[in-house]
Amino acid sequence: MKIFVLVKPNCRQESVEKMEAGSYIIRVNAPPIEGRANERVIELLAKALGVAKTRLELISGHKGKRKTFRLD
């Protein structure tokens, strides 16, 4: 299953907002430096979906705001 995410780094409050089917807006307070924001996005998305972090794989958008994850 593919999950599409729009990431907003450096936000004051963290949140996960579900948009359309399989699409999310995730706000994180981590900066987009050295993958810190990506790590936090994976943590928040896994918690929102109720799955383990290891089940999520970032397949595109490693350095961009638009990311695609695969859920195994």
JOSULHU-V307108 format. One record per backbone hydrogen bond with DSSP energy under -1.0 kcal/mol. NH is the residue of the N-H (numbers start at 1). CO is the residue of the C=O. E is the energy in kcal/mol with one decimal. If there is no record, write none. Layout:
# JOSULHU-V307108
<<NH CO E> <NH CO E>>
This chain:
# JOSULHU-V307108
<<3 69 -2.7> <4 22 -3.2> <5 67 -2.9> <6 24 -2.3> <7 65 -2.9> <8 26 -2.6> <10 30 -1.4> <11 28 -2.8> <15 27 -1.7> <17 25 -2.9> <19 23 -2.8> <23 20 -2.2> <24 4 -2.4> <25 17 -2.7> <26 6 -2.4> <27 15 -2.5> <28 8 -2.0> <33 31 -1.6> <36 33 -1.8> <39 35 -2.1> <40 36 -1.9> <41 37 -2.5> <42 38 -2.2> <43 39 -1.9> <44 40 -2.5> <45 41 -2.8> <46 42 -2.3> <47 43 -1.9> <48 44 -2.4> <49 45 -2.2> <50 46 -1.3> <51 46 -2.2> <55 52 -1.5> <56 53 -1.4> <57 70 -2.0> <59 68 -2.6> <60 68 -1.4> <67 5 -3.0> <68 60 -2.2> <69 3 -3.0> <70 57 -2.6> <71 1 -2.8> <72 55 -2.2>>
